Amino acid sequence: MAALPSGILGALDPTSDRAVFRQIADQIREAIDKGRFKEGAKLPSESELVEHFGVSRMTVRNALSILQSEGLVSSEHGKGVFVRPRPPVRRLASDRFARRHRDQGKSAFTVEAEAAGSKPEVDSLEVREEKPTPDISARLGSARKVLARRRRYLLDGRPVEFAVSYLPLDLARGTQIAEPNPGPGGIYARLAELGHRLDHFDEEVRARMPSPAEVKMLRLSSGVPVISLIRTAYDTEGRAVEVCDTVMAADAYVLAYQLPAN
């Protein structure tokens, strides 16, 4: 078996009190960080790593398991272990809901997908009337009934986001918002047509590990967290007109914000 190219991975430190499998994980992580293994590149095989470091196969597997739990690599059965790609989509909070996009008939997701050079899709669409949870009700001014719009977003066929929009039923019932396709510019454009011009949004963002259902919905690899974002939209009268509860694959997005300097 051929040796690994010189300089790709270093040697173990026999004087270190750090466990050998963690040292191996450190070596591979450093090689990824420094670009020796590019995005999407296949890592050396278990056999190659066993020979290079002079350790058992189980030690190598333990090292790769650490990197997989960190979301740096993913394993493909029968193919090997690969470096995970960096997030392809940049969500610029100050621009994604700009009125000019709605005027062009584009949703925020479409704008971001185009900027990333990706093909956007939406599936698993469900629209129904329901009783909100206490939290959603409070955010919508004690709404007793809401219209809920559930959908999954995909980029180039890969699921990256699942979102549920909740709107007060007295605003949405009998309008195009209640249709599977709300039309150009999405529900915000329809709200504006109904006299609820948007004034501002509040967003709450946190990172966490996904639920089993979210792992399945977003086809997440082991160790990949999700970004949970709850956004409340307010009209110019100060009324909350929508709450959007979104879960995003953390390896698919970079969240970017522009803050005023004064």
Summary of the structure (lengths in Angstrom):
residues: 262
radius of gyration: 23.1
end to end distance: 62.0
largest distance: 72.7
contacts: 732
relative contact order: 0.12
helix: 29%
strand: 31%
